[in-house]
Amino acid sequence: MDQGVETNEDVKIGLLTGEDAWEKFRELSVEASRDFPEIFSDKLTPRNYNDVESWKYLTRERTAETPLRVTWLQAAWKDNELIGMLRAYRDMSSGTGNVRLADFYLRPSLHGRGIGTRLFASMMKELRKDSTVKKVALIAPASQTSAVKLYREFGFRKRKTLEPLLPAFAKHEEILMTRNLHK
Ligand SMILES: CC(C)(COP(=O)(O)OP(=O)(O)OC[C@H]1O[C@@H](n2cnc3c(N)ncnc32)[C@H](O)[C@@H]1OP(=O)(O)O)[C@@H](O)C(=O)NCCC(=O)NCCS
């Protein structure tokens, strides 16, 4: 079930929740990895596609271990079709106040109309409602200049360039960007 919070033109933005959220997330992840394999290919091997537990894990709102919400999935719909997404998850490894953004994707035919900006703004608004969230971080390929520009406009600043895990990945330079949420 979706909880649309905002409509503008023909695109609706809101949190994607409910039992089948993981399936919708998987569908759009397939599109994302087909359109931008250099950014999203890590998730989608045929084996991963059928690993239902992993998809549920990536979209789980809550866990038994903590009363805190652990995942937010912001989505964009056009004509009742899912066309964009942005995921945030609580980074338990580096403190519960830290949240990471990931899986920012919009169908290419709809780029450049401000929909990505609206998705991002909705996510920031949602995260601000949770006073336990202190710091938001993301990792962006340096080559995605319009995404990086968008992050800067939302107050994110580059903290460092990440070393590639393997020399073969060296052409995909990635940067870590962060911002404090309540400042
Ligand atoms: C990143 C992404 C989700 C942004 O979505 P988007 O809807 O195209 O973004 P916006 O339209 O809000 O903003 C992008 C550009 O459009 C411009 N724009 C915003 N509103 C606009 C409007 N109403 N009309 C025309 N242009 C507009 C922005 O100024 C921005 O310009 P820039 O390219 O010079 O930076 C999308 O480009 C995408 O899916 N990219 C591929 C995956 C990716 O890179 N993900 C991020 C990995 S870090």
The ligand as a Gaussian input file, in Angstrom:
#p B3LYP/6-31G(d) Opt

LIG

0 1
 C       19.556000      11.195000     -10.022000
 C       18.138000      11.232000     -10.568000
 C       17.215000      10.358000      -9.728000
 C       17.671000      12.684000     -10.593000
 O       16.350000      12.737000     -11.101000
 P       15.799000      13.937000     -11.999000
 O       14.321000      13.986000     -11.863000
 O       16.354000      13.840000     -13.356000
 O       16.403000      15.210000     -11.251000
 P       15.849000      16.671000     -11.321000
 O       15.060000      16.891000     -12.577000
 O       15.147000      16.955000     -10.073000
 O       17.166000      17.495000     -11.359000
 C       18.112000      17.168000     -12.348000
 C       18.304000      18.357000     -13.284000
 O       17.071000      18.801000     -13.842000
 C       16.903000      20.205000     -13.570000
 N       15.492000      20.458000     -13.316000
 C       14.863000      20.444000     -12.147000
 N       13.564000      20.742000     -12.297000
 C       13.374000      20.912000     -13.616000
 C       12.246000      21.203000     -14.408000
 N       11.029000      21.408000     -13.887000
 N       12.412000      21.273000     -15.761000
 C       13.627000      21.090000     -16.307000
 N       14.739000      20.811000     -15.598000
 C       14.598000      20.734000     -14.267000
 C       17.730000      20.451000     -12.381000
 O       18.136000      21.812000     -12.299000
 C       18.882000      19.532000     -12.621000
 O       19.734000      20.159000     -13.550000
 P       21.236000      19.686000     -13.782000
 O       21.168000      18.493000     -14.655000
 O       21.882000      20.832000     -14.460000
 O       21.807000      19.359000     -12.449000
 C       18.114000      10.700000     -12.039000
 O       18.883000      11.545000     -12.835000
 C       18.615000       9.278000     -12.192000
 O       17.869000       8.307000     -12.017000
 N       19.909000       9.120000     -12.561000
 C       20.511000       7.819000     -12.801000
 C       20.812000       7.109000     -11.533000
 C       21.696000       7.940000     -10.640000
 O       22.582000       8.640000     -11.067000
 N       21.421000       7.838000      -9.334000
 C       22.169000       8.542000      -8.352000
 C       23.398000       7.783000      -8.046000
 S       24.383000       8.709000      -6.938000

